[in-house]
Amino acid sequence: MDTLALRPSITFPPLLPDASSPLRFDPNRPSIPTQSFDLRISAPASNMPYQLISPGIKIAVVRMVAQGYTQKFICETLGEKISKQSFARWVQLYRNTQRVIRDTAEYEKKGPGLLLTTDDQSFMIELLRMEPGLFLDEIRERLYDETDTLLIMTTLHRNLVEHLEITLKKANTVNIKKSLVAKYAYMEKILSVPAEFLVFSDKSCICSRDLLRAFSRSSKGKPANRTLIQQNTKRFTLLPAISVDGIVALTVTEENVFGTNFAHFLKYILLSCPFLSCFGTRSLWLIMHKSMVAIEWLDYVATRVFNWFICQPIVQSSAQSSCFFLKSSQISNDLKHWSGPQTPSGQSNQLPIELALLCFVRSCSIMLATHALTDNPAGPDMSEYHFCE
């Protein structure tokens, strides 16, 4: 029988397992020389399957082999079934590298190398950061024009996913005029506004659930179908007013919402809700952005649409006055310089925005002054116009 004789002339560190080590420390164990040893391990052919052994077990095995323990004693002590080949391989590795666990960075790289260099990868990352919606053929063309590197579609996709960790996702639609700087600056200004003073309003379209089910489930290998019973079902438009306590007011219509619709909603639905009774005798102010409403229509809005609009100076304290603050989603900085109604002396007072009842709507909803005489079939008094409740 062939044997593998290992006679290493190496010096192991004189370290013995303590009480905290996975090895049980036996104080009655006879002293073993730790400076040198003569290790003879026979390595016959074995059918033992491969198994995962933790690095701590490998270190303990090499240390106990250096202390002169037999293979049977080491296996019984550690509770592991370790082959003679593993003993020989770990000792040989320690003899050559002075380490039991090999550094994975030193492994020899196998297989073909990457076709994309570091510059190519940097170019692709920057390209997709600027234009994330490019198709694979467009990315390949841009890469070839920039670096003269030509890849097939499969290789390009694999490099994106596996090496650059760039995957294809459903893109979110973002408004090109959206400014996070202006958004956070505005949110900082209204930090002192109580949550009970905030009322949000905007139109929302709803339709049948059958039209929303674009995906279906089926067994693997079988197609998934859907049947539309009402393909031309009616769509409704919701116009809610939501506060921190829930829905304050709500109206539903089958038509599009214009300025007159929103004016009717404010006058006959929102103002008549019990939510506003909590404000008592406080003055309610309708504030409209000066760039959204023509000056000549202010009197019409105040007298015909909002007869509760008080054209008097703000003489109460800020705690006694509440304001409806209607404006578009594009927040402008000059709004804080808006002046209240003119006093008899021609002076105007600054509006206390910090304590305002805010009601956000889109620009198409707050153009009620310009639409008041144009899109109202019932006349300028709006007495015959109503929603489908």
VEXDREN-2710 file (C-alpha; in Angstrom, 1 decimal):
% VEXDREN-2710
k/r/px/py/pz
1/MET/0.0/0.0/0.0
2/ASP/1.3/3.4/-1.0
3/THR/1.8/5.8/1.8
4/LEU/2.4/9.5/1.9
5/ALA/5.1/10.3/4.4
6/LEU/5.2/13.9/5.6
7/ARG/8.2/14.9/7.6
8/PRO/8.0/18.7/7.9
9/SER/10.7/20.5/9.7
10/ILE/8.5/23.4/10.7
11/THR/7.8/25.1/14.0
12/PHE/4.2/25.6/15.1
13/PRO/3.3/28.3/17.7
14/PRO/3.0/26.8/21.1
15/LEU/-0.8/27.6/21.5
16/LEU/-3.1/25.3/23.4
17/PRO/-6.9/25.5/23.3
18/ASP/-8.3/27.3/26.3
19/ALA/-11.7/27.0/27.9
20/SER/-13.4/29.3/25.4
21/SER/-12.0/27.4/22.4
22/PRO/-14.2/24.8/20.6
23/LEU/-11.6/22.3/21.8
24/ARG/-12.2/21.0/25.3
25/PHE/-9.3/21.9/27.5
26/ASP/-8.1/19.0/29.6
27/PRO/-5.7/19.9/32.4
28/ASN/-4.8/16.2/32.9
29/ARG/-3.6/15.8/29.4
30/PRO/0.1/14.9/29.2
31/SER/2.4/17.5/27.9
32/ILE/3.2/17.2/24.2
33/PRO/6.2/18.8/22.6
34/THR/5.1/21.6/20.3
35/GLN/8.4/22.7/18.7
36/SER/8.7/19.9/16.1
37/PHE/6.9/16.7/15.2
38/ASP/7.2/13.9/12.8
39/LEU/3.9/13.4/11.0
40/ARG/3.2/10.2/9.1
41/ILE/-0.2/10.1/7.4
42/SER/-1.2/7.3/5.1
43/ALA/-3.5/8.5/2.3
44/PRO/-5.2/5.5/0.7
45/ALA/-8.0/5.9/-1.8
46/SER/-11.2/7.0/0.0
47/ASN/-14.8/7.2/-1.1
48/MET/-15.8/9.8/1.5
49/PRO/-17.9/12.5/-0.1
50/TYR/-17.0/16.1/0.0
51/GLN/-18.4/18.0/3.0
52/LEU/-18.1/21.6/4.2
53/ILE/-15.8/22.1/7.1
54/SER/-15.6/25.4/8.9
55/PRO/-12.3/27.4/9.1
56/GLY/-12.2/27.0/12.9
57/ILE/-12.2/23.2/12.6
58/LYS/-9.3/23.4/10.1
59/ILE/-7.2/25.5/12.4
60/ALA/-7.9/23.3/15.4
61/VAL/-7.0/20.2/13.3
62/VAL/-3.6/21.6/12.3
63/ARG/-2.9/22.8/15.8
64/MET/-3.7/19.4/17.3
65/VAL/-1.7/17.6/14.6
66/ALA/1.3/19.7/15.5
67/GLN/0.8/18.8/19.2
68/GLY/1.1/15.1/18.3
69/TYR/-2.5/13.9/18.6
70/THR/-3.7/11.0/16.4
71/GLN/-6.3/11.4/13.7
72/LYS/-8.8/9.2/15.5
73/PHE/-8.4/11.3/18.7
74/ILE/-8.8/14.5/16.7
75/CYS/-12.0/13.3/15.0
76/GLU/-13.5/12.1/18.2
77/THR/-12.7/15.3/20.0
78/LEU/-14.0/17.6/17.4
79/GLY/-16.9/15.5/16.4
80/GLU/-16.1/15.6/12.7
81/LYS/-15.4/12.9/10.2
82/ILE/-12.2/14.1/8.5
83/SER/-10.4/12.1/5.8
84/LYS/-6.7/11.5/5.7
85/GLN/-6.5/13.5/2.5
86/SER/-7.8/16.5/4.3
87/PHE/-5.3/16.1/7.1
88/ALA/-2.4/15.9/4.5
89/ARG/-3.7/18.8/2.4
90/TRP/-4.2/21.2/5.4
91/VAL/-0.7/20.4/6.8
92/GLN/0.9/20.8/3.4
93/LEU/-0.9/24.2/3.0
94/TYR/0.4/25.3/6.4
95/ARG/3.9/24.2/5.5
96/ASN/4.0/26.2/2.2
97/THR/2.1/29.3/3.2
98/GLN/2.1/29.4/7.0
99/ARG/-1.7/29.7/6.8
100/VAL/-4.4/27.1/7.1
101/ILE/-7.1/29.1/5.3
102/ARG/-6.0/30.2/1.9
103/ASP/-6.7/33.8/0.8
104/THR/-9.3/33.7/-2.0
105/ALA/-7.7/36.7/-3.6
106/GLU/-4.7/34.5/-4.5
107/TYR/-6.8/31.9/-6.3
108/GLU/-6.0/31.5/-10.0
109/LYS/-8.6/33.0/-12.2
110/LYS/-10.1/30.5/-14.5
111/GLY/-12.2/31.1/-17.6
112/PRO/-12.1/33.9/-20.1
113/GLY/-11.6/37.5/-18.8
114/LEU/-14.0/40.3/-19.1
115/LEU/-14.3/42.0/-22.5
116/LEU/-15.2/45.3/-20.8
117/THR/-12.3/47.3/-19.4
118/THR/-12.6/49.6/-16.4
119/ASP/-13.1/52.6/-18.7
120/ASP/-15.8/50.7/-20.6
121/GLN/-17.7/50.0/-17.4
122/SER/-17.4/53.5/-16.2
123/PHE/-18.7/54.8/-19.5
124/MET/-21.7/52.5/-19.4
125/ILE/-22.6/53.5/-15.8
126/GLU/-22.4/57.2/-16.7
127/LEU/-24.4/56.6/-19.9
128/LEU/-27.2/54.8/-18.2
129/ARG/-27.2/57.4/-15.4
130/MET/-27.8/60.2/-17.9
131/GLU/-30.1/58.1/-20.2
132/PRO/-31.7/55.2/-18.3
133/GLY/-34.2/54.4/-21.0
134/LEU/-31.8/53.3/-23.7
135/PHE/-32.4/49.9/-25.4
136/LEU/-29.7/47.3/-25.6
137/ASP/-28.9/48.0/-29.3
138/GLU/-28.6/51.8/-28.5
139/ILE/-26.2/51.0/-25.6
140/ARG/-24.1/48.7/-27.8
141/GLU/-23.9/51.4/-30.5
142/ARG/-22.9/54.1/-28.0
143/LEU/-20.3/51.8/-26.5
144/TYR/-18.8/51.0/-29.9
145/ASP/-18.7/54.7/-30.9
146/GLU/-16.9/55.6/-27.7
147/THR/-14.5/52.7/-27.0
148/ASP/-14.5/50.6/-30.2
149/THR/-15.7/47.6/-28.2
150/LEU/-18.4/45.6/-30.0
151/LEU/-20.5/43.1/-27.9
152/ILE/-23.5/41.0/-28.8
153/MET/-26.8/41.5/-27.1
154/THR/-26.5/38.5/-24.8
155/THR/-23.0/39.5/-23.6
156/LEU/-24.0/43.1/-23.1
157/HIS/-27.0/42.1/-21.0
158/ARG/-25.0/39.6/-18.9
159/ASN/-22.3/42.3/-18.2
160/LEU/-25.0/44.8/-17.1
161/VAL/-26.8/42.4/-14.8
162/GLU/-23.9/40.2/-13.4
163/HIS/-21.0/42.6/-13.3
164/LEU/-22.4/46.1/-13.2
165/GLU/-25.6/45.1/-11.3
166/ILE/-27.8/47.2/-13.5
167/THR/-31.2/45.7/-14.1
168/LEU/-34.3/46.7/-16.1
169/LYS/-37.2/48.1/-14.0
170/LYS/-40.5/49.7/-14.5
171/ALA/-39.8/53.4/-14.8
172/ASN/-41.5/56.0/-12.7
173/THR/-42.9/59.0/-14.5
174/VAL/-41.3/62.2/-13.0
175/ASN/-42.4/65.7/-14.0
176/ILE/-39.6/67.5/-15.8
177/LYS/-40.4/70.7/-13.8
178/LYS/-40.2/69.0/-10.4
179/SER/-37.7/70.6/-8.1
180/LEU/-36.8/68.8/-4.9
181/VAL/-35.0/71.9/-3.7
182/ALA/-38.2/74.1/-4.0
183/LYS/-40.2/71.2/-2.4
184/TYR/-38.1/70.9/0.7
185/ALA/-37.7/74.6/1.0
186/TYR/-41.5/75.0/1.0
187/MET/-42.0/72.1/3.5
188/GLU/-39.5/73.8/5.8
189/LYS/-41.7/77.0/5.7
190/ILE/-44.9/75.2/6.8
191/LEU/-43.3/73.1/9.6
192/SER/-45.1/75.3/12.2
193/VAL/-48.6/74.8/10.6
194/PRO/-50.7/72.4/12.7
195/ALA/-51.7/69.2/10.9
196/GLU/-55.4/70.0/11.6
197/PHE/-55.1/73.1/9.4
198/LEU/-54.1/71.1/6.3
199/VAL/-56.8/70.1/3.7
200/PHE/-55.7/68.5/0.5
201/SER/-57.9/68.5/-2.6
202/ASP/-57.3/67.2/-6.1
203/LYS/-59.2/65.3/-8.8
204/SER/-58.8/61.6/-9.2
205/CYS/-60.1/59.4/-12.0
206/ILE/-61.4/55.9/-11.2
207/CYS/-62.7/53.2/-13.6
208/SER/-63.8/49.6/-13.5
209/ARG/-61.6/47.0/-11.9
210/ASP/-61.8/44.8/-15.1
211/LEU/-59.9/47.5/-17.0
212/LEU/-57.2/47.6/-14.3
213/ARG/-56.4/43.9/-14.4
214/ALA/-53.7/43.8/-17.0
215/PHE/-52.0/40.7/-15.5
216/SER/-53.5/37.2/-15.0
217/ARG/-52.2/33.9/-13.4
218/SER/-52.3/30.4/-14.9
219/SER/-50.4/27.1/-14.7
220/LYS/-46.9/27.0/-16.0
221/GLY/-46.8/26.6/-19.8
222/LYS/-50.4/27.7/-20.3
223/PRO/-51.5/31.2/-21.5
224/ALA/-53.4/33.6/-19.3
225/ASN/-56.5/35.2/-20.7
226/ARG/-58.9/37.9/-19.5
227/THR/-62.5/38.8/-20.6
228/LEU/-63.7/42.3/-20.7
229/ILE/-67.4/42.4/-20.0
230/GLN/-67.7/46.1/-20.0
231/GLN/-65.0/47.3/-22.3
232/ASN/-66.4/50.9/-22.6
233/THR/-67.4/51.2/-19.0
234/LYS/-68.0/54.6/-17.5
235/ARG/-65.2/56.5/-15.8
236/PHE/-65.8/58.7/-12.8
237/THR/-63.8/61.6/-11.5
238/LEU/-63.5/62.1/-7.8
239/LEU/-63.0/65.5/-6.2
240/PRO/-62.2/64.9/-2.5
241/ALA/-61.0/67.1/0.3
242/ILE/-58.9/65.2/2.8
243/SER/-57.6/66.3/6.2
244/VAL/-55.7/64.5/8.9
245/ASP/-59.0/63.2/10.3
246/GLY/-60.0/61.6/7.0
247/ILE/-62.2/62.7/4.1
248/VAL/-63.8/66.1/4.8
249/ALA/-65.9/66.3/1.6
250/LEU/-66.3/64.3/-1.6
251/THR/-68.1/64.7/-4.9
252/VAL/-68.3/62.4/-7.9
253/THR/-68.9/63.4/-11.5
254/GLU/-68.8/61.6/-14.9
255/GLU/-67.4/64.7/-16.6
256/ASN/-64.0/66.4/-16.5
257/VAL/-63.4/68.9/-13.7
258/PHE/-62.9/72.5/-14.7
259/GLY/-62.7/75.7/-12.7
260/THR/-66.5/76.0/-12.4
261/ASN/-66.8/72.5/-11.1
262/PHE/-64.2/73.2/-8.4
263/ALA/-65.9/76.5/-7.5
264/HIS/-69.2/74.6/-7.0
265/PHE/-67.4/72.0/-4.9
266/LEU/-65.9/74.6/-2.6
267/LYS/-69.1/76.7/-2.2
268/TYR/-71.8/74.1/-1.9
269/ILE/-70.0/71.0/-0.6
270/LEU/-66.9/71.8/1.2
271/LEU/-68.2/75.0/3.0
272/SER/-71.3/73.2/4.1
273/CYS/-69.5/70.3/5.7
274/PRO/-69.4/70.0/9.6
275/PHE/-65.6/70.1/9.5
276/LEU/-65.6/73.9/9.1
277/SER/-67.8/74.5/12.1
278/CYS/-64.9/73.9/14.4
279/PHE/-63.4/77.2/13.3
280/GLY/-66.3/79.2/14.9
281/THR/-66.1/82.9/14.1
282/ARG/-62.7/82.8/12.6
283/SER/-62.3/84.4/9.2
284/LEU/-61.9/82.2/6.2
285/TRP/-59.7/83.6/3.5
286/LEU/-59.5/82.5/-0.1
287/ILE/-55.9/83.1/-1.3
288/MET/-55.2/82.8/-5.0
289/HIS/-51.9/83.2/-6.7
290/LYS/-51.6/86.5/-8.5
291/SER/-50.2/84.8/-11.6
292/MET/-53.1/82.4/-11.8
293/VAL/-56.1/84.9/-11.6
294/ALA/-56.6/88.1/-13.5
295/ILE/-57.2/91.1/-11.2
296/GLU/-60.4/92.1/-13.0
297/TRP/-62.0/88.8/-12.0
298/LEU/-61.4/89.1/-8.2
299/ASP/-64.6/91.1/-7.6
300/TYR/-66.6/88.5/-9.6
301/VAL/-65.1/85.6/-7.6
302/ALA/-65.7/87.4/-4.3
303/THR/-69.3/88.4/-5.0
304/ARG/-70.7/85.6/-7.2
305/VAL/-68.8/82.5/-6.3
306/PHE/-67.5/83.1/-2.7
307/ASN/-69.9/85.6/-1.1
308/TRP/-68.1/84.9/2.2
309/PHE/-64.9/86.3/0.9
310/ILE/-64.2/89.2/3.4
311/CYS/-62.4/92.1/1.7
312/GLN/-61.1/93.6/4.9
313/PRO/-57.7/93.9/6.4
314/ILE/-56.4/91.2/8.7
315/VAL/-56.7/92.8/12.0
316/GLN/-57.2/89.7/14.1
317/SER/-54.2/87.8/15.6
318/SER/-52.8/85.0/13.6
319/ALA/-54.4/82.5/16.0
320/GLN/-57.9/83.8/15.2
321/SER/-57.7/83.7/11.4
322/SER/-57.6/80.7/9.2
323/CYS/-57.0/80.8/5.4
324/PHE/-57.8/78.6/2.4
325/PHE/-54.6/78.7/0.4
326/LEU/-55.2/77.5/-3.2
327/LYS/-52.4/77.2/-5.6
328/SER/-50.9/74.9/-8.1
329/SER/-48.4/72.1/-7.4
330/GLN/-45.5/74.4/-8.6
331/ILE/-44.6/76.3/-5.4
332/SER/-43.2/79.7/-6.1
333/ASN/-41.1/81.7/-3.7
334/ASP/-42.9/85.0/-4.3
335/LEU/-46.1/83.6/-2.7
336/LYS/-44.8/84.6/0.8
337/HIS/-44.7/88.2/-0.4
338/TRP/-48.4/88.1/-1.4
339/SER/-50.3/90.9/0.3
340/GLY/-53.8/90.7/1.7
341/PRO/-56.8/92.8/0.7
342/GLN/-56.3/96.5/0.5
343/THR/-57.2/98.6/3.5
344/PRO/-59.2/101.9/3.1
345/SER/-55.9/103.8/3.4
346/GLY/-54.4/101.8/0.5
347/GLN/-52.0/99.8/2.7
348/SER/-51.9/96.0/2.7
349/ASN/-51.1/93.5/5.4
350/GLN/-48.8/90.5/5.1
351/LEU/-50.7/87.2/5.1
352/PRO/-49.7/84.9/8.0
353/ILE/-48.9/81.9/6.0
354/GLU/-47.5/80.0/9.0
355/LEU/-51.1/79.6/10.3
356/ALA/-53.0/78.9/7.2
357/LEU/-55.5/76.2/6.2
358/LEU/-53.9/74.8/3.1
359/CYS/-55.8/73.3/0.2
360/PHE/-53.6/72.1/-2.7
361/VAL/-55.1/71.7/-6.1
362/ARG/-53.6/71.5/-9.6
363/SER/-53.5/74.5/-11.8
364/CYS/-56.4/73.3/-14.0
365/SER/-58.6/73.2/-10.9
366/ILE/-57.9/76.7/-9.5
367/MET/-58.4/78.6/-12.8
368/LEU/-62.0/79.1/-11.7
369/ALA/-61.9/82.9/-12.2
370/THR/-60.9/82.7/-15.9
371/HIS/-63.3/79.8/-16.6
372/ALA/-66.2/81.3/-14.7
373/LEU/-67.8/83.0/-17.7
374/THR/-66.6/80.6/-20.4
375/ASP/-67.3/77.0/-19.5
376/ASN/-70.4/77.3/-17.4
377/PRO/-73.5/76.3/-19.3
378/ALA/-75.8/77.5/-16.6
379/GLY/-74.7/81.1/-16.6
380/PRO/-72.3/83.1/-14.4
381/ASP/-74.4/82.7/-11.2
382/MET/-73.8/78.9/-11.3
383/SER/-77.3/78.3/-9.7
384/GLU/-78.2/75.5/-12.1
385/TYR/-74.9/73.7/-12.2
386/HIS/-74.5/70.7/-10.0
387/PHE/-72.5/67.5/-9.6
388/CYS/-73.6/63.9/-9.7
389/GLU/-73.6/63.2/-6.0
END
